[in-house]
């Protein structure tokens, strides 16, 4: 049996993100005090809105589903050294392509949902394709092109939903498409959880997107840590020069990771479109793509890390609503805390890495 | 079309270009010193709010400008400490600051004006000249000064050296950290000007509309040169002005017109490759040898 040696430095590295979270909570409490709320009332408000009932707790997990997919999408690109800020635009387009398949294709239920999922992935990958090609072919930095493509996607979707694809009926003033066919609507899994003893109320969306998220998480984990291809992705992300020297086709790997990232991004909007709303609008939860960047960073780009980070973010988001509802702390605090938390996590991470390096040097000497 | 419309277009375009141009100058200062700054957007969100805050609090736009400049520098200090002192990944720090900025501006808006998503209307504005804010004309001398500082002063030479080859600069006795702090803080200062020219009548959540990111593209467009960056910004500003002024007369849907600057940016960037070269140590944290 392989002996697993856990040295204390690994533990330091593992726990440094937690320190960042703790620091962010302290900042939250300090701001709360400045606004005139006691730490007790803040913590009580957070607890009440996130954990006090099984419905509230389940909502945190439900909100975490698209956040997880977003973090997963960003992280696979990160693993290959690609900075995909375009997840935002990719899920707008991916969601639209998926929705079109859900609206216009008459298919039996068994095939319809997989088709919709595949279409959404293709749409996301398609929107990633041009920035990817420009990066690989011409060396144009992806940070700029993907930001531009986010704006282009938003305008394009805005046009399509208001124009050729508009299904605006009398009941809605909001620009939207026609409704998704019944055969493609995502059902809920709440009764499964009830059978397992977790009583999730019906208004909480524990829908098929949870299954999609779990499958994708496992597939990405297998790809990254069990397949040669995934090893090559990680090698490229670690050092392009060394990878090239080792004979890895860096450009091809980065292209694949970029497209894969786009494909995963295409799935982010599915919960909102196919379970919650039942139609597509260009107002589907904006900002998820940027949350994904933070989640990938906090989760250190590993699928398991992203699981925890996305639940943390979902918790934070719900906590923000709780604070808005029960205290005088404004909702904006969610953004402040997210930003502060990322900064703390990366700074503490740097400090810890440096400390470990210095200690190792001392030990070696 | 009569001449007055054309004159109007020329001046309005200058005003529209200002926020992007100042932010692009900010990008140039930061990246010339070797620090990638994708937090320009975040800086702009906060400075745009602080202009309105300062102006309404002190009943003069000049205090608004002072607030914006201070806010820009304070925000840039966060980026500088994270990336230069702690050597955090510069893009990561930028992403975090962009999120933080949304929170800070909304939080302050709620505290000061009682509403998270918008402020009260600010009646204290720069005097208008030819129908536009007179402060827009400051773009021309400030661009000149930026160019002079970067290319004609010892400080500028040191700043650029630190961005190209920090090891050599260090050997020559230039304090790399100090120069990089200066570069990043100057970028905050520039975004302070940008905030002051971004519709100081009122702050609305989301009003920056990605101008900070456009400014980044302009900086690359302008090959990291202050004058080039400002010219690129004018291109975007005039394209936007054209859309707003002639929207009703253009036969294609407005959303497509809205896309033009972004598509243009991608096309030009794609065509520019090989000719645009960032400062050699742009994005690489400097670690002094032991």
Interface residues (C-beta under 8 A of the other chain):
Chain A: X31 X35 X83 X85 X130 X134 X138 X139 X140 X141 X143 X144 X145 X147 X148 X149 X150 X151 X152 X155 X156 X158 X159 X162 X163 X290 X293 X294 X297 X330 X331 X332 X333 X334 X335 X336 X337 X338 X339 X340 X342 X343 X346 X347 X350 X351
Chain B: X38 X78 X82 X86 X87 X88 X89 X91 X92 X93 X95 X96 X97 X98 X99 X100 X101 X102 X103 X104 X105 X106 X107 X109 X110 X111 X116 X210 X213 X216 X217 X220 X253 X255 X256 X258 X259 X262 X263 X265 X266 X269 X270 X273 X274
